[in-house]
Amino acid sequence: MPWLIERPLNPTSKQWITNFMGELTELLDDDGTDNSDVVCSLLSRILYASPYKELQERDPLAAFALDPRQTTLEAERYIATDQNKFAKVKPLLWLWRCLDPTPLGQSLSTGMPIRAILASRIFKKVGRNIRIFPYVEFSVGYNIEVGDDVTIHRHVLIDDIGGVEIHDGASLSDYANVYSHHHDVIASDDVSLKRTIIGKGARVAYHSTVLAGTILSDDSMLGAMALATKHLEPHVVGLGIPARPRMWKDRKNDPRFTSYTVDSTEHKLPLEIRANPDFHKKQESRVDPEEPDNE
């Protein structure tokens, strides 16, 4: 028996939501409309129950604050950010952040489908049936690849500037952090971008952290408050700081695991990218010899 139960809305409410989602999709896909104008209009309606032009006349500061063209997001200051790609997704990221605290964002009936619509236009790839809870944040958004039936819970941070893959059925629990960039120990401005991969059916538990360049293989699990500094093989449960294999799931004769989508013993990561051109040669860092780099 599944532990989640369906909570269907009444037909009138369901039809209203369907109509609104259709309107939102049409507005965002209209090539003749600037998405920043769409965001201003939607936020003005939702937050102030007013057309945007009327809000500009009545309260210019409130109108100014809604406009994504007047905001500066953290990723815009990164030298590694592709400014052209980010400019395309920025209005949608701003709409996402502004809607999350509202009644529309807090209700699963409206918040989840809205975030799914935005994710499909922000992420590099989005599969079917993605479930994203409120207050999830991304660094740039356009470097995330998500498979089918992925769940991302509240207050998750995905630093995707170096690329993050989240495969089918994976789950990121509340307050989990997934990183894809790394600062040199001695020269903090020396930044490397490393792809991070969360395998099929993998689970990243509450308040845990996955460091850049780490692979969590299919069906692996990173335990609560753990820190993944090295890869986890399939079916391994990693616990602690740093996370080490502590348990193995018994999957003998399980037909689901005759092959793997992500197996850290075989999966090859792309080479890391130097994000700051001022550092042409990597400087030596003091590293604990018992904790070698992920590579």
Backbone as CSV, one residue per row, in Angstrom:
resi,resn,N_x,N_y,N_z,CA_x,CA_y,CA_z,C_x,C_y,C_z
1,MET,0.844,-1.193,0.000,0.000,0.000,0.000,0.884,1.249,0.000
2,PRO,0.662,2.181,-0.924,1.467,3.415,-0.937,1.172,4.255,0.296
3,TRP,2.180,4.994,0.740,1.998,5.776,1.961,1.445,7.168,1.697
4,LEU,1.350,7.557,0.415,0.739,8.827,0.046,-0.679,8.584,-0.451
5,ILE,-1.587,9.484,-0.126,-2.962,9.370,-0.596,-3.302,10.564,-1.481
6,GLU,-4.160,10.324,-2.446,-4.588,11.377,-3.353,-5.576,12.309,-2.650
7,ARG,-5.447,13.597,-2.939,-6.368,14.598,-2.392,-6.921,15.421,-3.556
8,PRO,-7.844,14.841,-4.320,-8.371,15.557,-5.495,-9.192,16.778,-5.097
9,LEU,-9.097,17.807,-5.920,-9.904,19.008,-5.720,-11.279,18.810,-6.345
10,ASN,-12.196,19.709,-5.999,-13.506,19.642,-6.641,-13.367,20.033,-8.111
11,PRO,-14.299,19.605,-8.959,-14.165,19.844,-10.411,-13.993,21.309,-10.793
12,THR,-14.671,22.214,-10.070,-14.563,23.641,-10.399,-13.138,24.145,-10.169
13,SER,-12.570,23.790,-9.021,-11.199,24.215,-8.711,-10.208,23.593,-9.690
14,LYS,-10.408,22.333,-10.001,-9.507,21.649,-10.929,-9.537,22.314,-12.305
15,GLN,-10.736,22.702,-12.744,-10.854,23.353,-14.042,-10.198,24.722,-14.022
16,TRP,-10.335,25.453,-12.912,-9.695,26.765,-12.799,-8.186,26.624,-12.897
17,ILE,-7.627,25.629,-12.191,-6.172,25.420,-12.224,-5.717,25.034,-13.626
18,THR,-6.477,24.159,-14.280,-6.135,23.743,-15.647,-6.120,24.952,-16.581
19,ASN,-7.116,25.819,-16.434,-7.182,27.016,-17.283,-5.999,27.943,-17.019
20,PHE,-5.653,28.122,-15.753,-4.546,29.007,-15.417,-3.223,28.457,-15.935
21,MET,-3.029,27.146,-15.800,-1.785,26.543,-16.294,-1.694,26.678,-17.815
22,GLY,-2.804,26.542,-18.483,-2.812,26.736,-19.921,-2.476,28.167,-20.297
23,GLU,-3.029,29.116,-19.545,-2.725,30.529,-19.777,-1.248,30.816,-19.543
24,LEU,-0.714,30.279,-18.449,0.695,30.496,-18.129,1.598,29.928,-19.216
25,THR,1.298,28.719,-19.657,2.094,28.088,-20.715,2.060,28.912,-21.993
26,GLU,0.863,29.380,-22.350,0.719,30.174,-23.572,1.500,31.475,-23.494
27,LEU,1.457,32.131,-22.341,2.176,33.390,-22.166,3.689,33.182,-22.268
28,LEU,4.194,32.143,-21.616,5.639,31.911,-21.595,6.181,31.456,-22.942
29,ASP,5.310,30.848,-23.751,5.755,30.336,-25.051,5.465,31.295,-26.205
30,ASP,4.968,32.472,-25.894,4.676,33.465,-26.926,5.985,34.181,-27.303
31,ASP,6.501,33.877,-28.489,7.774,34.457,-28.921,7.708,35.968,-29.086
32,GLY,6.519,36.485,-29.224,6.383,37.930,-29.418,6.303,38.721,-28.123
33,THR,6.403,38.029,-26.989,6.279,38.689,-25.694,7.558,38.505,-24.886
34,ASP,8.023,39.555,-24.260,9.180,39.494,-23.369,8.740,38.826,-22.064
35,ASN,9.443,37.766,-21.665,9.066,37.054,-20.447,9.146,37.939,-19.200
36,SER,9.980,38.944,-19.226,10.028,39.875,-18.092,8.706,40.621,-17.951
37,ASP,8.094,40.988,-19.081,6.780,41.637,-19.028,5.720,40.668,-18.516
38,VAL,5.828,39.394,-18.929,4.890,38.380,-18.449,5.006,38.236,-16.937
39,VAL,6.232,38.209,-16.437,6.470,38.062,-15.000,5.896,39.251,-14.240
40,CYS,6.149,40.457,-14.732,5.609,41.658,-14.077,4.088,41.599,-13.999
41,SER,3.464,41.211,-15.086,2.004,41.155,-15.136,1.458,40.112,-14.170
42,LEU,2.053,38.919,-14.180,1.566,37.848,-13.311,1.753,38.183,-11.838
43,LEU,2.927,38.679,-11.479,3.199,38.993,-10.077,2.313,40.130,-9.582
44,SER,2.051,41.100,-10.445,1.184,42.205,-10.047,-0.235,41.710,-9.776
45,ARG,-0.722,40.788,-10.610,-2.053,40.209,-10.404,-2.112,39.397,-9.121
46,ILE,-1.075,38.566,-8.915,-1.096,37.627,-7.794,-0.834,38.327,-6.457
47,LEU,0.104,39.266,-6.440,0.496,39.895,-5.186,-0.318,41.141,-4.850
48,TYR,-0.786,41.862,-5.884,-1.458,43.137,-5.632,-2.862,43.218,-6.233
49,ALA,-3.303,42.138,-6.881,-4.632,42.124,-7.518,-4.835,43.351,-8.388
50,SER,-3.790,43.654,-9.194,-3.822,44.891,-9.974,-3.067,44.687,-11.283
51,PRO,-3.520,45.285,-12.377,-2.702,45.308,-13.586,-1.382,46.031,-13.314
52,TYR,-0.337,45.625,-13.992,0.994,46.160,-13.700,1.073,47.666,-13.947
53,LYS,0.444,48.148,-15.001,0.497,49.592,-15.290,-0.173,50.406,-14.178
54,GLU,-1.251,49.867,-13.637,-1.907,50.557,-12.524,-1.022,50.560,-11.285
55,LEU,-0.322,49.449,-11.050,0.585,49.380,-9.914,1.730,50.378,-10.075
56,GLN,2.229,50.532,-11.294,3.294,51.509,-11.541,2.849,52.921,-11.168
57,GLU,1.615,53.241,-11.470,1.101,54.574,-11.157,0.836,54.741,-9.665
58,ARG,0.295,53.689,-9.052,-0.096,53.782,-7.645,1.087,53.653,-6.699
59,ASP,2.001,52.731,-7.011,3.143,52.480,-6.123,4.350,52.089,-6.980
60,PRO,5.088,53.063,-7.512,6.218,52.781,-8.409,7.272,51.859,-7.791
61,LEU,7.507,51.984,-6.480,8.517,51.140,-5.849,8.106,49.680,-5.862
62,ALA,6.837,49.406,-5.568,6.348,48.027,-5.603,6.463,47.449,-7.011
63,ALA,6.128,48.240,-8.018,6.235,47.784,-9.403,7.690,47.547,-9.791
64,PHE,8.561,48.453,-9.391,9.995,48.318,-9.661,10.532,47.010,-9.085
65,ALA,10.110,46.671,-7.876,10.642,45.485,-7.193,10.222,44.186,-7.874
66,LEU,9.129,44.206,-8.632,8.656,42.989,-9.299,9.402,42.679,-10.588
67,ASP,10.022,43.656,-11.180,10.586,43.534,-12.531,11.926,42.800,-12.491
68,PRO,12.026,41.624,-13.116,13.302,40.888,-13.106,14.441,41.650,-13.772
69,ARG,14.125,42.602,-14.636,15.172,43.408,-15.281,15.833,44.361,-14.293
70,GLN,15.177,44.607,-13.171,15.724,45.520,-12.161,16.412,44.770,-11.020
71,THR,16.493,43.454,-11.121,17.095,42.650,-10.060,18.494,42.193,-10.465
72,THR,19.286,41.854,-9.482,20.589,41.211,-9.710,20.615,39.921,-8.912
73,LEU,20.717,38.803,-9.592,20.813,37.507,-8.931,22.286,37.110,-8.799
74,GLU,22.543,36.282,-7.826,23.934,35.946,-7.496,24.705,35.394,-8.692
75,ALA,24.060,34.538,-9.475,24.760,33.886,-10.586,25.258,34.867,-11.634
76,GLU,24.624,36.040,-11.724,25.051,37.028,-12.710,26.445,37.564,-12.422
77,ARG,26.905,37.380,-11.199,28.217,37.897,-10.821,29.328,36.858,-11.000
78,TYR,28.961,35.619,-11.332,29.960,34.571,-11.510,30.587,34.669,-12.900
79,ILE,31.893,34.610,-12.945,32.569,34.644,-14.244,32.277,33.386,-15.049
80,ALA,31.932,32.294,-14.356,31.664,31.024,-15.042,30.266,30.957,-15.638
81,THR,29.403,31.883,-15.280,28.030,31.869,-15.795,27.993,32.266,-17.264
82,ASP,27.278,31.480,-18.058,27.013,31.847,-19.451,25.918,32.915,-19.420
83,GLN,26.326,34.170,-19.596,25.392,35.277,-19.405,24.233,35.247,-20.403
84,ASN,24.475,34.762,-21.604,23.396,34.680,-22.596,22.345,33.646,-22.189
85,LYS,22.822,32.467,-21.746,21.880,31.441,-21.296,21.131,31.910,-20.053
86,PHE,21.856,32.556,-19.141,21.214,32.971,-17.903,20.174,34.059,-18.151
87,ALA,20.449,34.945,-19.091,19.490,36.010,-19.394,18.145,35.435,-19.843
88,LYS,18.174,34.285,-20.518,16.933,33.670,-20.993,16.113,33.078,-19.855
89,VAL,16.787,32.533,-18.847,16.061,31.862,-17.765,15.819,32.761,-16.557
90,LYS,16.514,33.879,-16.486,16.417,34.738,-15.300,14.987,35.164,-14.972
91,PRO,14.176,35.636,-15.927,12.808,36.024,-15.568,12.015,34.868,-14.954
92,LEU,12.256,33.646,-15.452,11.525,32.490,-14.939,12.008,32.109,-13.550
93,LEU,13.306,32.222,-13.313,13.832,31.988,-11.970,13.266,33.001,-10.978
94,TRP,13.152,34.239,-11.419,12.612,35.285,-10.551,11.135,35.019,-10.238
95,LEU,10.368,34.627,-11.262,8.964,34.287,-11.052,8.842,33.133,-10.068
96,TRP,9.689,32.116,-10.218,9.698,30.947,-9.327,9.898,31.388,-7.882
97,ARG,10.932,32.191,-7.648,11.247,32.615,-6.282,10.155,33.474,-5.675
98,CYS,9.572,34.341,-6.489,8.547,35.237,-5.961,7.231,34.514,-5.697
99,LEU,6.922,33.481,-6.460,5.666,32.760,-6.287,5.696,31.790,-5.114
100,ASP,6.869,31.247,-4.779,6.940,30.210,-3.749,6.291,30.611,-2.423
101,PRO,6.503,31.845,-1.914,5.900,32.188,-0.616,4.411,32.511,-0.692
102,THR,3.840,32.600,-1.889,2.439,32.993,-2.032,1.524,31.785,-1.819
103,PRO,0.215,32.017,-1.628,-0.720,30.881,-1.532,-0.657,29.963,-2.751
104,LEU,-0.470,30.522,-3.939,-0.353,29.679,-5.132,0.865,28.765,-5.051
105,GLY,1.968,29.288,-4.530,3.185,28.490,-4.433,3.153,27.476,-3.317
106,GLN,2.479,27.800,-2.223,2.455,26.916,-1.057,1.522,25.724,-1.243
107,SER,0.452,25.894,-1.974,-0.464,24.783,-2.214,0.143,23.800,-3.205
108,LEU,0.147,22.523,-2.856,0.691,21.517,-3.778,-0.123,21.450,-5.059
109,SER,-1.409,21.740,-4.968,-2.282,21.641,-6.146,-1.901,22.631,-7.232
110,THR,-1.395,23.800,-6.833,-0.998,24.815,-7.811,0.519,24.975,-7.886
111,GLY,1.196,24.900,-6.748,2.643,25.134,-6.729,3.418,24.124,-7.539
112,MET,3.078,22.836,-7.394,3.833,21.811,-8.116,3.683,21.924,-9.630
113,PRO,2.467,22.076,-10.158,2.371,22.225,-11.615,3.017,23.510,-12.141
114,ILE,2.937,24.605,-11.372,3.605,25.837,-11.801,5.112,25.611,-11.883
115,ARG,5.688,24.995,-10.853,7.143,24.759,-10.867,7.544,23.783,-11.964
116,ALA,6.671,22.811,-12.267,6.975,21.885,-13.367,7.010,22.625,-14.701
117,ILE,6.072,23.550,-14.899,6.055,24.352,-16.123,7.320,25.199,-16.232
118,LEU,7.721,25.817,-15.126,8.914,26.658,-15.149,10.175,25.815,-15.327
119,ALA,10.241,24.677,-14.639,11.420,23.811,-14.755,11.634,23.352,-16.190
120,SER,10.552,23.035,-16.892,10.677,22.557,-18.266,11.218,23.632,-19.199
121,ARG,11.161,24.891,-18.770,11.663,26.004,-19.579,12.964,26.588,-19.042
122,ILE,13.410,26.093,-17.887,14.669,26.558,-17.303,15.756,25.502,-17.422
123,PHE,15.437,24.272,-17.019,16.437,23.204,-16.966,16.871,22.788,-18.371
124,LYS,18.024,22.177,-18.430,18.531,21.648,-19.696,17.680,20.481,-20.176
125,LYS,17.200,19.682,-19.202,16.359,18.522,-19.532,15.436,18.246,-18.355
126,VAL,14.172,17.923,-18.659,13.200,17.577,-17.621,12.378,16.385,-18.097
127,GLY,12.316,15.352,-17.238,11.510,14.185,-17.560,10.068,14.349,-17.125
128,ARG,9.353,13.231,-17.110,7.935,13.236,-16.750,7.747,13.244,-15.231
129,ASN,6.642,13.815,-14.816,6.173,13.713,-13.434,7.193,14.215,-12.417
130,ILE,7.784,15.352,-12.674,8.712,15.951,-11.710,7.904,16.589,-10.580
131,ARG,8.371,16.401,-9.355,7.703,16.961,-8.179,8.703,17.846,-7.435
132,ILE,8.416,19.142,-7.381,9.313,20.085,-6.718,8.518,20.862,-5.675
133,PHE,8.973,20.812,-4.434,8.316,21.495,-3.327,8.820,22.941,-3.232
134,PRO,8.229,23.753,-2.350,8.623,25.170,-2.274,10.056,25.378,-1.805
135,TYR,10.575,26.541,-2.158,11.858,27.070,-1.672,13.080,26.276,-2.141
136,VAL,12.979,25.645,-3.282,14.153,25.044,-3.923,14.877,26.137,-4.699
137,GLU,16.202,26.154,-4.618,16.969,27.177,-5.326,18.053,26.539,-6.192
138,PHE,18.389,27.237,-7.258,19.422,26.800,-8.197,20.388,27.954,-8.410
139,SER,21.601,27.633,-8.845,22.537,28.721,-9.123,22.238,29.337,-10.481
140,VAL,22.262,28.534,-11.547,21.952,29.075,-12.876,20.729,28.414,-13.503
141,GLY,20.412,27.197,-13.116,19.214,26.529,-13.610,19.392,25.826,-14.937
142,TYR,20.093,26.444,-15.873,20.170,25.888,-17.228,21.123,24.694,-17.337
143,ASN,21.832,24.339,-16.272,22.754,23.203,-16.309,22.242,22.006,-15.510
144,ILE,20.929,21.913,-15.318,20.334,20.792,-14.593,19.646,19.854,-15.578
145,GLU,19.914,18.558,-15.435,19.242,17.527,-16.220,18.513,16.600,-15.256
146,VAL,17.195,16.493,-15.429,16.355,15.740,-14.503,15.581,14.675,-15.270
147,GLY,15.564,13.446,-14.728,14.840,12.351,-15.357,13.389,12.285,-14.936
148,ASP,12.771,11.118,-15.136,11.366,10.913,-14.800,11.191,10.668,-13.297
149,ASP,10.044,11.078,-12.772,9.631,10.757,-11.402,10.650,11.193,-10.347
150,VAL,11.257,12.327,-10.563,12.220,12.878,-9.602,11.479,13.755,-8.600
151,THR,11.875,13.669,-7.324,11.282,14.491,-6.270,12.360,15.349,-5.616
152,ILE,12.085,16.648,-5.531,13.008,17.591,-4.885,12.224,18.300,-3.794
153,HIS,12.619,18.075,-2.549,11.861,18.573,-1.413,12.254,20.000,-1.031
154,ARG,11.648,20.494,0.042,11.773,21.889,0.460,13.209,22.286,0.791
155,HIS,13.528,23.522,0.413,14.788,24.169,0.803,16.035,23.438,0.284
156,VAL,15.900,22.711,-0.799,17.066,22.080,-1.439,17.820,23.150,-2.236
157,LEU,19.140,23.078,-2.183,19.989,23.941,-3.002,20.720,23.089,-4.017
158,ILE,20.552,23.423,-5.293,21.279,22.738,-6.363,22.170,23.757,-7.055
159,ASP,23.460,23.667,-6.788,24.449,24.516,-7.451,24.829,23.821,-8.751
160,ASP,24.217,24.247,-9.845,24.364,23.525,-11.111,25.314,24.201,-12.088
161,ILE,26.118,25.148,-11.637,26.945,25.899,-12.580,27.930,24.996,-13.329
162,GLY,28.340,23.892,-12.691,29.227,22.938,-13.356,28.489,21.764,-13.952
163,GLY,27.174,21.718,-13.787,26.347,20.644,-14.328,25.938,19.634,-13.268
164,VAL,24.640,19.379,-13.166,24.101,18.387,-12.231,23.109,17.501,-12.965
165,GLU,23.291,16.187,-12.847,22.351,15.205,-13.396,21.608,14.538,-12.247
166,ILE,20.279,14.453,-12.376,19.452,13.760,-11.387,18.600,12.758,-12.162
167,HIS,18.876,11.477,-11.989,18.262,10.458,-12.843,16.921,9.964,-12.298
168,ASP,16.255,9.141,-13.101,14.888,8.692,-12.831,14.708,8.220,-11.386
169,GLY,13.627,8.685,-10.785,13.241,8.182,-9.479,14.094,8.643,-8.313
170,ALA,15.048,9.524,-8.549,15.894,10.013,-7.460,15.114,10.983,-6.585
171,SER,15.574,11.121,-5.334,14.894,11.995,-4.386,15.909,12.798,-3.594
172,LEU,15.690,14.119,-3.522,16.512,15.004,-2.692,15.641,15.494,-1.551
173,SER,16.015,15.143,-0.315,15.200,15.490,0.846,15.440,16.929,1.292
174,ASP,14.627,17.366,2.235,14.660,18.743,2.713,16.067,19.180,3.136
175,TYR,16.418,20.378,2.717,17.677,21.042,3.082,18.932,20.327,2.559
176,ALA,18.772,19.458,1.590,19.949,18.843,0.962,20.648,19.877,0.083
177,ASN,21.967,19.711,-0.072,22.773,20.604,-0.909,23.559,19.774,-1.914
178,VAL,23.488,20.166,-3.172,24.229,19.474,-4.232,25.070,20.516,-4.956
179,TYR,26.389,20.307,-4.975,27.305,21.298,-5.536,27.992,20.776,-6.794
180,SER,28.389,21.727,-7.652,29.133,21.356,-8.864,30.295,22.312,-9.117
181,HIS,30.682,23.075,-8.090,31.903,23.875,-8.218,32.725,23.727,-6.942
182,HIS,34.011,23.944,-7.091,34.957,23.683,-6.008,35.978,24.812,-5.951
183,HIS,36.259,25.335,-4.750,37.279,26.357,-4.549,38.581,25.724,-4.075
184,ASP,39.695,26.179,-4.635,40.993,25.708,-4.181,41.177,26.047,-2.703
185,VAL,41.832,25.173,-1.975,41.998,25.364,-0.532,42.784,26.626,-0.216
186,ILE,43.849,26.894,-0.979,44.716,28.037,-0.704,44.246,29.281,-1.437
187,ALA,44.029,29.168,-2.739,43.597,30.320,-3.548,42.094,30.193,-3.796
188,SER,41.288,30.843,-2.984,39.837,30.654,-3.048,39.223,31.163,-4.351
189,ASP,39.923,32.061,-5.055,39.414,32.535,-6.341,39.680,31.555,-7.480
190,ASP,40.441,30.512,-7.180,40.712,29.461,-8.165,39.587,28.437,-8.084
191,VAL,38.642,28.528,-9.021,37.420,27.731,-8.970,37.414,26.698,-10.096
192,SER,37.046,25.474,-9.753,36.902,24.400,-10.739,35.442,23.977,-10.812
193,LEU,34.968,23.714,-12.014,33.610,23.227,-12.230,33.656,21.728,-12.465
194,LYS,32.870,20.979,-11.699,32.865,19.516,-11.785,31.423,19.023,-11.837
195,ARG,31.103,18.183,-12.820,29.756,17.629,-12.940,29.468,16.696,-11.772
196,THR,28.269,16.792,-11.236,27.823,15.948,-10.133,26.628,15.132,-10.608
197,ILE,26.593,13.847,-10.223,25.579,12.939,-10.758,24.871,12.202,-9.624
198,ILE,23.546,12.270,-9.642,22.698,11.523,-8.715,22.022,10.426,-9.527
199,GLY,22.309,9.169,-9.218,21.867,8.053,-10.039,20.392,7.710,-9.908
200,LYS,19.978,6.762,-10.697,18.581,6.309,-10.739,18.160,5.749,-9.379
201,GLY,17.074,6.279,-8.839,16.551,5.788,-7.574,17.391,6.143,-6.358
202,ALA,18.406,6.971,-6.532,19.249,7.355,-5.393,18.488,8.300,-4.476
203,ARG,18.851,8.271,-3.206,18.206,9.139,-2.216,19.261,9.964,-1.489
204,VAL,19.013,11.255,-1.428,19.874,12.171,-0.687,19.038,12.655,0.495
205,ALA,19.402,12.239,1.698,18.540,12.447,2.865,18.694,13.849,3.450
206,TYR,17.920,14.115,4.489,17.802,15.439,5.092,19.149,16.057,5.462
207,HIS,19.319,17.318,5.108,20.462,18.128,5.528,21.813,17.549,5.081
208,SER,21.827,16.692,4.102,23.096,16.131,3.630,23.641,16.962,2.475
209,THR,24.921,16.755,2.171,25.602,17.565,1.165,26.389,16.667,0.220
210,VAL,26.250,16.940,-1.076,27.011,16.231,-2.116,27.983,17.230,-2.724
211,LEU,29.271,16.962,-2.594,30.266,17.893,-3.113,30.462,17.715,-4.617
212,ALA,31.037,18.731,-5.226,31.229,18.756,-6.675,32.025,17.555,-7.160
213,GLY,31.611,17.003,-8.299,32.338,15.901,-8.910,32.064,14.555,-8.291
214,THR,31.019,14.457,-7.466,30.684,13.200,-6.806,29.602,12.464,-7.588
215,ILE,29.705,11.136,-7.622,28.689,10.294,-8.243,28.013,9.462,-7.163
216,LEU,26.702,9.592,-7.052,25.909,8.685,-6.228,25.251,7.701,-7.188
217,SER,25.685,6.464,-7.161,25.234,5.478,-8.138,23.765,5.111,-7.941
218,ASP,23.230,4.352,-8.893,21.841,3.907,-8.823,21.558,3.215,-7.489
219,ASP,20.409,3.551,-6.912,19.908,2.897,-5.696,20.800,3.130,-4.477
220,SER,21.715,4.076,-4.562,22.523,4.398,-3.386,21.761,5.383,-2.511
221,MET,22.281,5.598,-1.320,21.632,6.531,-0.400,22.682,7.264,0.407
222,LEU,22.540,8.581,0.492,23.376,9.401,1.354,22.545,9.746,2.573
223,GLY,23.004,9.294,3.753,22.210,9.428,4.954,22.072,10.857,5.446
224,ALA,21.177,11.056,6.408,20.904,12.376,6.960,22.166,13.021,7.515
225,MET,22.380,14.275,7.147,23.488,15.112,7.618,24.862,14.590,7.184
226,ALA,24.887,13.707,6.214,26.157,13.161,5.724,26.782,14.103,4.697
227,LEU,28.076,13.920,4.460,28.826,14.733,3.499,29.510,13.808,2.504
228,ALA,29.029,13.820,1.262,29.597,12.956,0.222,30.794,13.641,-0.422
229,THR,31.978,13.144,-0.122,33.203,13.649,-0.732,33.747,12.681,-1.774
230,LYS,33.261,11.443,-1.746,33.690,10.418,-2.697,32.464,9.685,-3.225
231,HIS,32.644,8.979,-4.342,31.538,8.295,-4.995,30.949,7.199,-4.106
232,LEU,29.648,6.938,-4.315,28.985,5.793,-3.699,28.615,4.800,-4.790
233,GLU,28.943,3.529,-4.583,28.617,2.488,-5.549,27.131,2.125,-5.451
234,PRO,26.602,1.378,-6.418,25.183,1.003,-6.370,24.807,0.295,-5.067
235,HIS,23.639,0.645,-4.527,23.035,0.022,-3.349,23.736,0.363,-2.040
236,VAL,24.746,1.196,-2.072,25.480,1.541,-0.854,24.746,2.640,-0.092
237,VAL,24.729,2.521,1.234,24.234,3.584,2.103,25.446,4.243,2.755
238,GLY,25.681,5.509,2.410,26.815,6.243,2.948,26.386,7.121,4.107
239,LEU,27.112,7.021,5.213,26.773,7.774,6.415,28.002,8.487,6.952
240,GLY,27.783,9.627,7.602,28.856,10.302,8.319,29.484,11.455,7.569
241,ILE,30.467,12.082,8.242,31.230,13.197,7.691,32.713,12.869,7.811
242,PRO,33.389,12.556,6.700,32.832,12.343,5.353,32.065,11.033,5.284
243,ALA,31.172,10.928,4.308,30.332,9.735,4.185,31.173,8.528,3.772
244,ARG,30.949,7.427,4.467,31.604,6.158,4.143,30.544,5.069,4.021
245,PRO,30.803,4.026,3.227,29.834,2.927,3.118,29.615,2.252,4.470
246,ARG,28.373,2.232,4.916,28.050,1.607,6.200,27.068,0.457,6.065
247,MET,26.258,0.488,5.009,25.265,-0.558,4.779,25.158,-0.808,3.281
248,TRP,24.643,-1.996,2.934,24.400,-2.340,1.539,22.982,-2.892,1.430
249,LYS,22.200,-2.353,0.509,20.846,-2.850,0.296,20.913,-4.235,-0.357
250,ASP,20.095,-5.137,0.103,20.058,-6.478,-0.461,19.175,-6.472,-1.703
251,ARG,19.803,-6.522,-2.871,19.066,-6.502,-4.129,19.296,-7.775,-4.953
252,LYS,19.640,-8.863,-4.289,19.885,-10.113,-5.015,18.619,-10.568,-5.739
253,ASN,18.816,-10.955,-6.991,17.732,-11.472,-7.833,16.626,-10.449,-8.085
254,ASP,16.928,-9.166,-7.875,15.957,-8.115,-8.153,16.065,-7.747,-9.636
255,PRO,15.030,-8.000,-10.427,15.119,-7.758,-11.880,15.337,-6.293,-12.248
256,ARG,15.091,-5.382,-11.317,15.274,-3.960,-11.614,16.742,-3.580,-11.737
257,PHE,17.629,-4.446,-11.245,19.034,-4.066,-11.186,19.939,-5.053,-11.927
258,THR,19.439,-5.525,-13.062,20.288,-6.352,-13.919,21.307,-5.489,-14.663
259,SER,21.013,-4.207,-14.770,21.953,-3.250,-15.363,21.766,-1.915,-14.653
260,TYR,22.714,-0.995,-14.875,22.693,0.281,-14.168,22.775,1.437,-15.163
261,THR,22.078,2.510,-14.808,22.215,3.756,-15.553,23.462,4.497,-15.106
262,VAL,23.687,4.512,-13.786,24.864,5.175,-13.217,25.535,4.224,-12.233
263,ASP,26.745,3.825,-12.572,27.572,2.978,-11.698,28.921,3.668,-11.575
264,SER,29.255,4.140,-10.390,30.467,4.948,-10.213,31.741,4.179,-10.532
265,THR,31.680,2.839,-10.519,32.880,2.059,-10.843,33.176,2.079,-12.336
266,GLU,32.168,2.484,-13.142,32.355,2.492,-14.595,32.068,3.862,-15.214
267,HIS,31.233,4.650,-14.553,30.787,5.921,-15.118,31.940,6.925,-15.153
268,LYS,32.138,7.533,-16.296,33.214,8.506,-16.465,32.666,9.929,-16.436
269,LEU,33.282,10.754,-15.616,32.906,12.167,-15.559,33.707,12.969,-16.573
270,PRO,33.130,14.037,-17.114,33.927,14.927,-17.968,35.014,15.600,-17.144
271,LEU,36.043,16.062,-17.815,37.133,16.750,-17.121,36.616,18.021,-16.459
272,GLU,37.189,18.355,-15.324,36.803,19.586,-14.659,37.203,20.790,-15.514
273,ILE,36.480,21.873,-15.328,36.723,23.103,-16.085,37.214,24.169,-15.124
274,ARG,38.262,24.862,-15.524,38.753,25.980,-14.718,37.856,27.186,-14.974
275,ALA,37.192,27.646,-13.919,36.202,28.705,-14.081,36.811,30.093,-14.163
276,ASN,37.953,30.288,-13.546,38.574,31.613,-13.502,39.825,31.627,-14.371
277,PRO,39.800,32.336,-15.503,40.956,32.329,-16.413,42.203,32.973,-15.813
278,ASP,42.057,33.699,-14.688,43.239,34.290,-14.050,44.165,33.231,-13.461
279,PHE,43.646,32.012,-13.280,44.453,30.926,-12.732,44.700,29.907,-13.834
280,HIS,45.875,30.011,-14.445,46.192,29.131,-15.577,46.830,27.832,-15.115
281,LYS,47.432,27.867,-13.962,48.104,26.686,-13.451,47.626,26.435,-12.039
282,LYS,47.154,25.235,-11.800,46.607,24.913,-10.494,47.698,24.954,-9.436
283,GLN,47.438,25.673,-8.357,48.393,25.762,-7.280,48.234,24.560,-6.356
284,GLU,49.311,24.231,-5.662,49.269,23.111,-4.746,48.377,23.451,-3.561
285,SER,47.619,22.455,-3.107,46.771,22.615,-1.942,47.126,21.539,-0.932
286,ARG,46.952,21.871,0.307,47.166,20.881,1.340,45.914,20.025,1.448
287,VAL,46.039,18.747,1.143,44.914,17.838,1.157,45.238,16.658,2.047
288,ASP,44.301,16.260,2.854,44.474,15.100,3.715,44.740,13.877,2.851
289,PRO,45.890,13.219,2.983,46.186,12.069,2.121,45.212,10.903,2.306
290,GLU,44.495,10.877,3.422,43.536,9.814,3.631,42.195,10.095,2.964
291,GLU,42.048,11.329,2.463,40.809,11.703,1.791,41.141,12.218,0.397
292,PRO,41.502,11.333,-0.546,41.838,11.783,-1.898,40.644,12.402,-2.592
293,ASP,40.955,13.188,-3.609,39.910,13.836,-4.379,39.002,12.802,-5.020
294,ASN,37.786,13.228,-5.429,36.823,12.308,-6.037,37.375,11.628,-7.281
295,GLU,38.282,12.299,-7.956,38.797,11.745,-9.197,39.804,10.639,-8.915
